[in-house]
Amino acid sequence: MDVELRGITKRFGSVVANDNVNLTIRAGEVLGLLGENGAGKSTMMNMLSGLYSPDEGQILVDGKPVEFDGPGDGIEAGIGMVHQHFMLVPVFTVAENVVLGVEPTGKMGYLDMKRARRQVEEINEKYGLHVPPDELIEELSVGIQQRVEILKVLFRSADVLILDEPTAVLTPQEVHEFFGIVNTLKEAGKAIVFITHKLHEILEISDRVSVLRQGRITGEGYPKDLTEADLAEMMVGRPVSFTTAKNTATPGRTMLELEGVSMLDETDDRVLDNVSITVRSGEVVGVAGVQGNGQTELVEAITGLERIASGKITFDGENISHASVRERHKMGMAHIPEDRHKSGMVDSFTIAENMVLNNYYAPEYSKGWAIDWQKVAETAARYCVDFDVRTPSVFLPGGSLSGGNQQKMVVARELERETKLVVASQPTRGVDVGSIEYIHERLIGSRDEGDGVLIVSSELDEVLGLSDRIYVMYDGRIVAEFDNTDGKADRNTVGLAMAGSFGEDAA
Amino acid sequence: MSEHKDLKSVNEKMRSLMARTTHGRDDFEDLVIVPLFAVVVALVFGALIMLATAVDIPTIGRSFVALAVGSVGSLSAWSETLTAAVPLVLAGLGLGLGFRAGLFNIGAEGQLLMGGLAAVIAGFSLDFLPMVIHLPLTLLIGAAVGAGYAAIAGILKATTGAHEVISTIMLNLISFELLNWLLRQPWIQREGRSDPISKSVPDSARLPQLLDWISPNFRLHAGVFVMLLAVAFIWWLLFRSKVGFAFRTSGENPSAANYAGMKASLVIVLAMATAGALAGLAGAAQITGVLGRASPGFSAGIGFDAIAVALLGRSHPVGILFAGILFGGLEAGGRQMQVDAGVSIDLIGIIQALIIVFIAAPLLVRAIFPWGFRRSSKKEDAA
C-alpha cells in the first residue's frame, strides 16, 4: 500500500507545525524520517493515524484521497503506529494485549482466546517476531515488549507501519535484532516509516530519507548518496561538527578518587564491586558500558545519593565517603543527572526556579530566610542567553521547553557555577543534534578551565569523542581502562570490553 | 556561538526573557473560574435536591434569599461569616501547605483539638500574667502543641515510612478520647460540674471582641487579624522562603528534591509541624475568640471542613482565604436558612460537598460551561 501526503499544512494557533509537506510512503520500502525535537514529525504522523486532521492538503491512500476524522481511522485504513511509549497492560498476557479492543468473540460475546492465540502465533511465525504469546507483559524485556506493539498493529492488518523513535529504548544488541525484524516486514511488502534523530541508524536501515525542519521538508535523498554530516546539516540548518574540537588534556592534581568502593542494593546484591577510579583536574574521564552495569550506581555513590557499603571516596583531598549530597555540591561538585525528568528538574516549576533547584540556598540568592527571586530571574536569564536555552521567558514552566532546551537548562545550572568536578550522566540523552554539539563543547570547556570531568554514557561514540581516558564497566566492576589521548583508543577493543569478554581474555 | 556577542543585544535578550508572559490564563481558569462555576452548579443542584424532597419553589426561593442575607446581607451576617472563617482558614492554610509538600494530612481535627485544649489550660493556669503576654503566649502554646502533635505523624513517616493518612486518622481518634478523659480530670474540669467541661479562659487570654460596642451579639474577634497575618506569612513561606522552596520541590518531585540535596525526612517533619501549628492555632483562636472553654468535640469538624477549604483554595494561601470565607458564609447563611425557611442546615453540608465534587472534576465543570473557557484548553502539541 502506498500513502501520499500532498501539500499538508497544520497550524496550532499561530504555530505552523507542518508547512506544505509532501511525502510519499511506498510498499516494501523503509522511509527514514529525520528531524529535531519539535520539527513536526509527530504532528505529521498523528495526521496519518487520524488523531489530527490537516488544515490544508490531502492524504492519498493508493492514489485515492481519504479523510480521517478520529484516532481509529488511520488503523482502519491500514496505517498503524508504534509509539515511543508503549501502551500495554502489564498484567495481561501478550495475546490478551494484542487482541485488546478487537477481541475475537464467539456466540453470546464469549471471548475466544484460543482463536486469538492462534492468530497471534500465525503473525509471529510469518514475520519471525518470536514473542511468547502466553507470557505476561511485565515479565518481558523492553525489546520484546516493543515487538508486542508491532504485533498489535500487524494484528489489525496494517500495511503501513509508523515506528516513532523505536530504538531509543533498546540496547545495541536489541537494535540489531530490531533491524532484522524491520527488514522482514519490508520484504513482506509492508511500508515502514522509521522516525528517529539518530543519524547512523537512518543510514543503516532506510531506503529513502526525508528530513524535516521547522515543519518543512528540508532534504530528501538516498542513504548511499548521503553522509551523517549532510543529514545533520539538513536537520539543523547549518554544518554540525561531530568531533568536538579539543586540545590535548593537561591533567593536574587528583580531583576525585574512588578506592575499592562497593555498594549493595536492597536485596544485598553487589551493584558496585570494588570500584577504583581517579579523575584528575583538566581531564575528561569516560565510563563506557552497556546500560545497567553499575553506571547509575557509580554516579549515585560519587554524588552521595546512595550510601556505599565499603571503600573510600576522596574529592580534592577530602574524604567524602559519607558526606551528604549538599556538602558535596557545596564543595564544587556538579551533577548532570541521567534522567532530567526524574530528578534533574521540576516540570511545573518556572525556568528561573529550575535554574536554582539545587543552589537556591546560596548566599548570592538569599535575603535572610527568603530567596531573592529577582536575582534568580536575572541569573536565569543570563544562563538562558549563555547556553542558548530557547524560550520567550524565564517565567514559563520548565516542562514547556523542548527536550534539548530542558537539558541545556540543566547543564547551564550545573556548569555556570564555580565547580571543581563535573559528573555528567547521559548528558545528551534524548537531545537533538544541535544541542548535543553545544553540550559537548561546554563539557570540554569545563575541562579546559581545570575541572575534572566524569562522563558516564551508554553512547560509546560520546565517550570516545570526549574522553581523555576511558574506564569500561561490566557487571558492577571496572573491567578495563584505556588511554584515549588524541582519540587513540580502539573502538572495537572498547566495545569488546563492554560486552564483558575483556576480563576473561586478559586472564 | 559567536565570539563577540554584542553586549547590548545580550542585555536586550535578557530583559525580554525577564518579561513576564501571559501564560496566566490557565492559572486564572483553574483558580477562579472553575471554583466559581463549581459554586454556582452546586447551588443549582442544591435547589434540585430541595425540589426532590418536596420543598415547594417559593420556599426554595426564600431559603436562597436567607442564605444570601445570612452570610453577607448585614453587618451581623458578615460578623458571623468571618467568625466561622477564622479557624477554617487557619487550619486550611496548614493543610494546603502539607498538600504542596506532598503530604496528605487528615489530622487537622486532632491537631486543632490538642491546640485548643492546650490554649484552655494555658488560659486558666497562667491567669496571673498581664494580657499583653498572656494572650499571645496562649495562642503560641496552642500552635506549639498542635505542631508537636502533627510532628508525631511526620516523624513516624520520616523514620518508618508509616503513611500520614493512616497515622493522622489514628491520632485524631486518640485526641478525641484524650480530650474526653482530660476534661474529667479535677485540675481541668470546671468546679461543681459532673459533665466533661473545662474551666473558663480568663479575659486576659481572650481575643478581644471587635464589634461588641455595636451589639453584644456580634461575635467577630481579633482572630481575624491573626488569620490575615497567617495568610501573608504562609504565602511568604511557600513562595519566597528557602524552606518553602524545599517543601514545594518535595511535593512536586521527591526525587528531584533528593538530587537537589534537600533532606526528605526533615522536609516531612517540618511541613507536618508547620501544618499542625496552624491547626493548633485554629483551635486556640476558636477557644480564646469564641468558646472560652473546652467541651467534648468542640472542634465541630472544622479540621475536616478545612480539607475541603484547602482543596477549594487550590492549596494557595489567597485561594484558601477566599474558600474559607465562602465556607464560613455558607455556615452562617445556612443557620439563617434553617430559621427563615425551615430548610435543614444539613443541606448546606450537601452543597459544600457538591462544590468539592465539582472542584475535583474541573473537566465536568468545563463540559457544563464550555463558553467560560478558552476553546482549545487541551494541551497543544505542536511537536
Interface residues (C-beta under 8 A of the other chain):
Chain A: F12 G13 V15 A17 N37 G38 G40 K41 S42 T43 N46 L305 S324 V325 R326 H329 H335 P337 K342 S343 G344 M345 V346 D347 S348 F349 E353 L357 N358 Y360 Y361 S366 W369 A370 I371 W373 A377 E378 A380 A381 R382 C384 V385 D388 T391 P392 S393 V394 F395 L396 P397 S400 S402 Y438 E441
Chain B: M1 V10 K13 M14 R15 S16 L17 M18 A19 R20 T21 H23 W236 R240 S241 K242 V243 F245 R248 T249 E252 N253 S255 A256 N258 Y259 A260 G261 K263 S376 E380 D381 A382 A383
